[in-house]
Amino acid sequence: MTFLECTLSKGGFSGEAVFEVQPNGEKHVGVASRLHCWTEKGKRLVDVDLGDKKINGFVAVRVIDEANDKVLVSMPDGEVLWVAKNKLVPSEAAPNVPVRPRLAMGN
């Protein structure tokens, strides 16, 4: 499992968080389960009350490919982004981060 530096804030539902990353100078904003988010001190976001503030933290990503100093990662919201290797933090934890969006029932 690998983590990407981000800014976290409260999502629209109690079990989700909004994450903001700037992998290549362009901002990407997405929504993820709090199970895929950690504070910068390593505490799972499910145990944190964000209130209306933004905090620095990490979102779990899955590495898909590497090229030179860039890494292609799958974000929990289904997006795939190239990021600089120095923005990633490896971890031994292994929560389930989807590689692609899940299909709706009946499809």
Residue frames as a rotation matrix with the C-alpha (Angstrom) as fourth column:
MET 1
0.586 0.810 0.000 0.00
0.810 -0.586 0.000 0.00
0.000 0.000 -1.000 0.00
THR 2
-0.616 -0.751 0.239 1.15
0.764 -0.643 -0.051 3.49
0.192 0.151 0.970 -0.78
PHE 3
0.329 0.703 -0.630 -0.02
0.794 -0.567 -0.217 6.90
-0.510 -0.429 -0.745 0.39
LEU 4
-0.230 -0.311 0.922 -0.12
0.761 -0.648 -0.028 10.27
0.606 0.696 0.385 -1.36
GLU 5
-0.804 -0.096 -0.586 0.19
0.475 -0.696 -0.538 13.58
-0.356 -0.711 0.606 0.49
CYS 6
-0.326 0.756 0.567 -3.08
0.607 -0.292 0.739 15.54
0.724 0.585 -0.364 0.43
THR 7
-0.891 0.278 0.358 -5.38
-0.445 -0.687 -0.574 17.98
0.086 -0.671 0.736 2.18
LEU 8
-0.668 0.665 -0.334 -8.47
0.607 0.746 0.273 16.44
0.430 -0.020 -0.902 3.79
SER 9
-0.805 0.518 0.291 -11.84
-0.593 -0.723 -0.354 17.90
0.027 -0.457 0.889 4.72
LYS 10
-0.497 0.695 0.519 -15.27
-0.107 0.544 -0.832 16.65
-0.861 -0.469 -0.196 5.69
GLY 11
-0.972 0.210 0.104 -17.31
0.160 0.272 0.949 14.98
0.171 0.939 -0.298 2.94
GLY 12
-0.455 0.878 0.150 -21.05
-0.674 -0.449 0.587 15.17
0.582 0.166 0.796 2.33
PHE 13
0.663 0.619 -0.421 -21.65
-0.206 0.691 0.692 11.93
0.720 -0.372 0.586 4.26
SER 14
0.759 -0.311 0.572 -20.25
-0.624 -0.099 0.775 10.81
-0.185 -0.945 -0.269 7.60
GLY 15
0.631 -0.501 0.592 -18.18
0.264 0.857 0.443 7.99
-0.729 -0.123 0.673 6.09
GLU 16
0.498 -0.444 0.745 -16.41
0.843 0.043 -0.537 10.04
0.206 0.895 0.395 3.44
ALA 17
0.194 -0.529 -0.826 -13.77
0.348 -0.750 0.562 12.73
-0.917 -0.396 0.039 3.12
VAL 18
0.995 -0.008 0.102 -12.83
0.089 -0.424 -0.901 15.19
0.050 0.905 -0.421 0.40
PHE 19
0.258 -0.964 -0.068 -9.17
0.595 0.103 0.797 15.02
-0.761 -0.246 0.600 -0.59
GLU 20
0.968 -0.091 -0.234 -7.15
-0.229 -0.697 -0.680 17.56
-0.101 0.712 -0.695 -2.56
VAL 21
0.290 -0.917 0.273 -3.87
0.594 0.396 0.700 16.66
-0.750 -0.041 0.660 -4.24
GLN 22
0.787 -0.161 -0.596 -1.56
-0.511 -0.712 -0.481 18.60
-0.347 0.683 -0.643 -6.55
PRO 23
0.658 -0.511 0.553 0.44
0.410 0.859 0.306 15.85
-0.632 0.025 0.775 -8.23
ASN 24
-0.195 -0.721 0.665 1.88
0.977 -0.082 0.198 17.96
-0.088 0.688 0.720 -11.07
GLY 25
-0.962 -0.177 -0.209 0.92
0.186 -0.982 -0.022 21.51
-0.202 -0.060 0.978 -10.13
GLU 26
-0.511 0.860 0.006 -2.72
-0.430 -0.262 0.864 20.92
0.744 0.438 0.504 -11.11
LYS 27
-0.664 0.301 0.684 -5.24
-0.684 0.123 -0.719 20.45
-0.300 -0.946 0.124 -8.32
HIS 28
-0.497 0.577 -0.648 -7.34
-0.090 0.709 0.700 17.26
0.863 0.406 -0.301 -8.25
VAL 29
-0.570 0.431 0.699 -10.27
-0.811 -0.159 -0.563 17.09
-0.131 -0.888 0.440 -5.82
GLY 30
-0.412 0.433 -0.802 -11.98
-0.224 0.805 0.549 13.80
0.884 0.405 -0.235 -5.08
VAL 31
0.279 0.565 0.777 -14.10
-0.949 0.037 0.315 11.97
0.149 -0.825 0.546 -2.54
ALA 32
-0.422 -0.463 -0.780 -12.94
-0.271 0.885 -0.378 8.86
0.865 0.052 -0.498 -0.70
SER 33
0.677 0.520 -0.520 -14.08
0.282 0.470 0.836 6.64
0.680 -0.713 0.172 2.11
ARG 34
0.614 -0.441 0.655 -12.56
-0.761 -0.550 0.343 7.73
0.209 -0.709 -0.673 5.42
LEU 35
0.843 -0.299 0.448 -11.12
0.061 0.880 0.471 4.19
-0.535 -0.370 0.760 5.54
HIS 36
0.530 -0.636 0.561 -8.68
0.826 0.236 -0.512 5.27
0.193 0.735 0.650 2.80
CYS 37
0.415 -0.312 0.855 -7.52
-0.028 -0.943 -0.331 8.46
0.909 0.114 -0.400 4.57
TRP 38
0.293 -0.422 -0.858 -5.01
0.941 0.287 0.180 9.17
0.170 -0.860 0.481 7.36
THR 39
0.987 -0.067 -0.145 -3.86
-0.019 -0.950 0.313 12.25
-0.159 -0.306 -0.939 9.24
GLU 40
0.498 -0.866 -0.049 -0.27
-0.444 -0.205 -0.872 13.42
0.745 0.456 -0.486 8.83
LYS 41
-0.174 -0.530 0.830 0.43
-0.984 0.125 -0.127 11.77
-0.036 -0.839 -0.543 12.23
GLY 42
-0.834 -0.233 -0.499 -0.73
-0.367 0.911 0.187 8.38
0.412 0.339 -0.846 10.90
LYS 43
-0.691 0.669 0.275 -4.14
-0.087 0.300 -0.950 8.23
-0.718 -0.680 -0.149 12.58
ARG 44
-0.695 0.514 0.503 -6.99
0.713 0.401 0.575 6.78
0.094 0.758 -0.645 10.49
LEU 45
-0.883 0.339 0.325 -9.48
-0.261 -0.930 0.261 9.45
0.390 0.146 0.909 9.54
VAL 46
-0.035 0.912 -0.408 -12.42
0.225 0.405 0.886 7.33
0.974 -0.061 -0.220 10.76
ASP 47
0.104 -0.010 -0.995 -11.23
0.978 0.185 0.100 8.19
0.183 -0.983 0.029 14.29
VAL 48
-0.821 -0.485 -0.299 -10.99
0.518 -0.854 -0.036 11.96
-0.238 -0.185 0.953 13.68
ASP 49
0.393 0.912 -0.118 -13.68
0.803 -0.403 -0.440 14.65
-0.449 0.078 -0.890 13.83
LEU 50
-0.470 -0.634 0.614 -12.76
0.870 -0.452 0.198 17.14
0.152 0.627 0.764 11.10
GLY 51
-0.022 0.539 -0.842 -15.48
0.439 -0.751 -0.493 19.66
-0.898 -0.380 -0.220 11.83
ASP 52
0.925 0.370 0.080 -15.26
0.249 -0.435 -0.865 22.36
-0.286 0.821 -0.494 9.16
LYS 53
0.402 -0.851 -0.336 -11.48
-0.620 -0.524 0.585 22.49
-0.674 -0.027 -0.738 9.00
LYS 54
0.841 -0.316 -0.440 -8.98
-0.239 0.513 -0.824 21.21
0.486 0.798 0.356 6.43
ILE 55
0.601 -0.689 0.406 -6.02
-0.412 0.169 0.896 19.17
-0.685 -0.705 -0.182 7.59
ASN 56
-0.038 -0.699 -0.714 -2.87
-0.971 0.196 -0.139 17.81
0.237 0.688 -0.686 5.99
GLY 57
0.282 0.147 0.948 -2.85
-0.523 0.852 0.023 14.05
-0.804 -0.502 0.318 5.61
PHE 58
-0.813 -0.553 -0.183 -2.59
-0.496 0.491 0.717 11.12
-0.306 0.673 -0.673 3.25
VAL 59
0.451 0.888 -0.090 -4.90
-0.804 0.360 -0.473 9.21
-0.388 0.286 0.876 0.95
ALA 60
-0.108 -0.454 0.885 -4.26
-0.032 0.891 0.453 5.58
-0.994 0.020 -0.110 0.00
VAL 61
0.396 0.147 -0.907 -3.39
-0.887 -0.194 -0.419 4.94
-0.237 0.970 0.054 -3.64
ARG 62
0.597 -0.233 0.768 -2.47
0.229 0.967 0.115 1.91
-0.769 0.107 0.631 -5.72
VAL 63
-0.203 -0.766 -0.609 0.66
-0.599 -0.395 0.697 2.07
-0.775 0.506 -0.379 -7.89
ILE 64
0.817 0.532 0.221 -0.05
-0.102 0.510 -0.854 1.02
-0.567 0.675 0.471 -11.48
ASP 65
0.655 -0.621 0.430 3.14
0.683 0.243 -0.689 1.93
0.323 0.746 0.583 -13.34
GLU 66
0.515 -0.585 -0.627 6.45
0.228 -0.611 0.758 3.78
-0.826 -0.533 -0.182 -12.95
ALA 67
0.579 -0.407 0.706 8.45
0.745 -0.087 -0.661 5.85
0.331 0.909 0.253 -15.42
ASN 68
-0.236 -0.801 0.551 11.61
0.300 -0.599 -0.743 7.71
0.924 -0.010 0.381 -14.38
ASP 69
-0.984 -0.169 -0.057 10.67
0.111 -0.330 -0.937 9.96
0.139 -0.929 0.343 -11.44
LYS 70
-0.395 0.915 0.075 6.89
-0.904 -0.402 0.144 9.65
0.162 -0.011 0.987 -12.01
VAL 71
-0.961 0.202 0.189 4.42
0.131 0.934 -0.332 7.04
-0.244 -0.294 -0.924 -10.79
LEU 72
-0.493 0.865 -0.097 0.97
-0.452 -0.159 0.878 6.30
0.743 0.477 0.469 -12.22
VAL 73
-0.987 0.160 0.031 -1.46
0.040 0.423 -0.905 5.78
-0.158 -0.892 -0.424 -9.32
SER 74
-0.307 0.952 -0.010 -5.12
0.389 0.135 0.911 4.87
0.868 0.276 -0.412 -8.98
MET 75
-0.826 0.102 0.554 -6.98
-0.474 -0.658 -0.585 7.15
0.305 -0.746 0.592 -6.58
PRO 76
-0.835 0.533 0.135 -9.86
0.277 0.620 -0.734 5.92
-0.475 -0.576 -0.666 -4.37
ASP 77
-0.027 0.868 -0.495 -12.31
-0.345 -0.473 -0.811 7.96
-0.938 0.150 0.313 -6.48
GLY 78
0.585 0.250 0.772 -11.34
0.477 0.664 -0.576 6.00
-0.656 0.705 0.269 -9.61
GLU 79
0.904 -0.314 -0.288 -9.10
-0.426 -0.697 -0.577 8.65
-0.020 0.644 -0.764 -11.18
VAL 80
0.576 -0.803 0.152 -5.65
0.793 0.594 0.135 7.70
-0.199 0.043 0.979 -12.45
LEU 81
0.973 -0.231 -0.021 -2.90
-0.232 -0.969 -0.080 10.31
-0.001 0.083 -0.997 -12.05
TRP 82
0.285 -0.954 -0.090 0.83
0.607 0.253 -0.754 10.65
0.742 0.160 0.651 -12.70
VAL 83
0.989 -0.015 0.147 2.58
-0.123 -0.629 0.767 11.87
0.081 -0.777 -0.624 -9.54
ALA 84
0.155 -0.985 0.074 6.17
-0.683 -0.161 -0.712 12.57
0.714 0.060 -0.698 -8.55
LYS 85
0.118 -0.176 -0.977 7.75
0.370 0.921 -0.121 9.66
0.922 -0.347 0.174 -6.65
ASN 86
-0.828 -0.555 -0.082 8.77
0.288 -0.295 -0.911 11.99
0.482 -0.778 0.404 -3.81
LYS 87
-0.417 0.768 0.486 5.06
-0.805 -0.560 0.194 12.71
0.421 -0.310 0.852 -3.06
LEU 88
0.460 0.605 -0.650 4.41
-0.313 0.796 0.519 9.04
0.831 -0.036 0.555 -2.20
VAL 89
-0.280 -0.466 0.839 4.85
-0.959 0.105 -0.262 7.35
0.034 -0.879 -0.476 1.17
PRO 90
-0.319 0.156 -0.935 4.99
-0.245 0.939 0.241 3.51
0.915 0.306 -0.262 1.33
SER 91
-0.150 0.314 0.938 3.20
-0.988 -0.010 -0.155 1.59
-0.039 -0.949 0.311 4.08
GLU 92
-0.982 -0.178 -0.058 2.69
-0.176 0.983 -0.041 -1.96
0.065 -0.030 -0.997 5.25
ALA 93
-0.355 0.926 0.127 -1.07
-0.186 0.063 -0.981 -1.36
-0.916 -0.372 0.150 5.71
ALA 94
-0.996 -0.033 0.077 -3.23
0.064 0.291 0.955 -2.73
-0.054 0.956 -0.288 2.91
PRO 95
-0.230 0.969 -0.089 -6.78
-0.110 -0.117 -0.987 -1.33
-0.967 -0.217 0.134 2.81
ASN 96
-0.155 0.268 0.951 -8.80
0.863 0.505 -0.002 -2.07
-0.481 0.821 -0.309 -0.32
VAL 97
-0.228 0.040 -0.973 -8.31
-0.306 -0.951 0.032 0.79
-0.924 0.305 0.229 -2.81
PRO 98
0.616 0.544 0.569 -10.22
0.321 0.486 -0.813 0.25
-0.719 0.684 0.125 -6.06
VAL 99
-0.574 -0.790 0.216 -8.16
0.472 -0.103 0.876 0.23
-0.669 0.604 0.432 -9.26
ARG 100
-0.879 0.385 0.283 -11.22
0.096 -0.438 0.894 1.26
0.468 0.813 0.348 -11.28
PRO 101
-0.521 0.758 0.392 -14.73
-0.853 -0.445 -0.273 2.47
-0.033 -0.476 0.879 -10.43
ARG 102
-0.829 0.325 0.455 -17.16
0.162 0.919 -0.360 -0.22
-0.536 -0.225 -0.814 -9.41
LEU 103
-0.801 0.597 0.041 -20.12
-0.027 -0.104 0.994 -0.88
0.598 0.795 0.099 -11.71
ALA 104
-0.437 0.756 0.487 -23.63
-0.895 -0.310 -0.321 -0.23
-0.091 -0.576 0.812 -10.44
MET 105
-0.539 0.341 0.770 -25.86
-0.048 0.901 -0.432 -3.20
-0.841 -0.270 -0.469 -9.67
GLY 106
0.478 0.819 0.318 -27.51
0.209 0.245 -0.947 -4.63
-0.853 0.519 -0.054 -12.79
ASN 107
0.608 -0.316 -0.728 -24.79
-0.754 -0.518 -0.405 -3.52
-0.249 0.795 -0.553 -15.24
